[in-house]
Amino acid sequence: MRILLCNDDGYFAPGIEHLARVLADVAQVTVVAPERDRSGASNSLTLDRPLSLKRAANGFYYVNGTPTDCVHLAVTGMFDELPDMVVSGINIGANMGDDTIYSGTVAAATEGFLLGIPSLAVSLCSKAGEHYDSAARVALELVAMLQKQTLREPVLLNVNVPDVPYEQLRERVVTRLGKRHKAEPVVRTLSPRHETVYWVGAAGEAQDAGEGTDFHAVLNNQVSLTPLQVDLTHNAQLSLVRGWLVE
C-alpha cells in the first residue's frame, strides 16, 4: 500500500512526524509537505512562479508552495502511478464546520480526492497538542478500514480527534458539519515601524453545534468522521434563479 502524506503546518511539524511513523508500519509512506506553515491556505494553487521540491535529512520532501501544490505536484509529477491513499495531518487544532472552507489540511485531502484518490484529513482538536499519538492511532485504524472497502468512488473524510489519551476516546461517530458564528473583526495595530497593520480575527464560536454535528461529537470525546463533497451547487436555489430569467 502506498500513502502520500501531507499537511498544512509544514514538513517539520510534530503531527506529520507522528503520522508518518505510525503509518510506516502498514504502508510505503511518502511525505510531501509545505516548507513552512501554510494554515488557512485553503485550496490555492501557486500559478505565478515555479515550485521547488527538496528533501530534508529525515527523508521528507518539502515544497515552497501550498498544501494543494504539494499533493498536485506529488501525484502528477513525482509518482509513476497513483498512491492508494492521501492522508493530510495531523493538524494542530480542529477543522470543523466552516473551518473546512479555509483549512489547508482539508485542502490537501481534497486535492487527492479530486485526483481520484481516497483521502483523509486528520486534526487534533486543541492547540496544546498533547496527544498526537491518539490521532495517529485513529488515523491508522481508518486507513485499515478503508483498505478493506471496495469503493465505487473516492471518499473524502474529515476526521477530528479530541486531544485526550486514546483510552478516553469514546465511539467513532459519523457527523455533519456544524456552523460557527461570524468571525471576530480584524485587529488593527501598529508595526515596529509605526505602520498600521491588521491581524485576521479569531474564528467565531460554534453556533450550530447540536447532536449530530462535528462540534457536538468532539465536545463529548467522540471521534468525528464527516464525509465531504466538492459540489458547491445550491440546488434549492436553482428554481429561484431560473425565475429571475423568466422575469
Salt bridges, closest charged atoms under 4 A:
GLU81 OE1 - ARG2 NH2 3.78
ASP84 OD2 - ARG2 NH1 3.97
ASP98 OD2 - LYS179 NZ 3.80
ASP99 OD1 - ARG180 NE 2.76
GLU111 OE2 - HIS72 ND1 2.81
GLU130 OE1 - HIS131 NE2 3.97
GLU141 OE1 - ARG172 NH2 3.14
GLU171 OE1 - ARG170 NE 3.73
ASP208 OD2 - ARG176 NH1 2.78
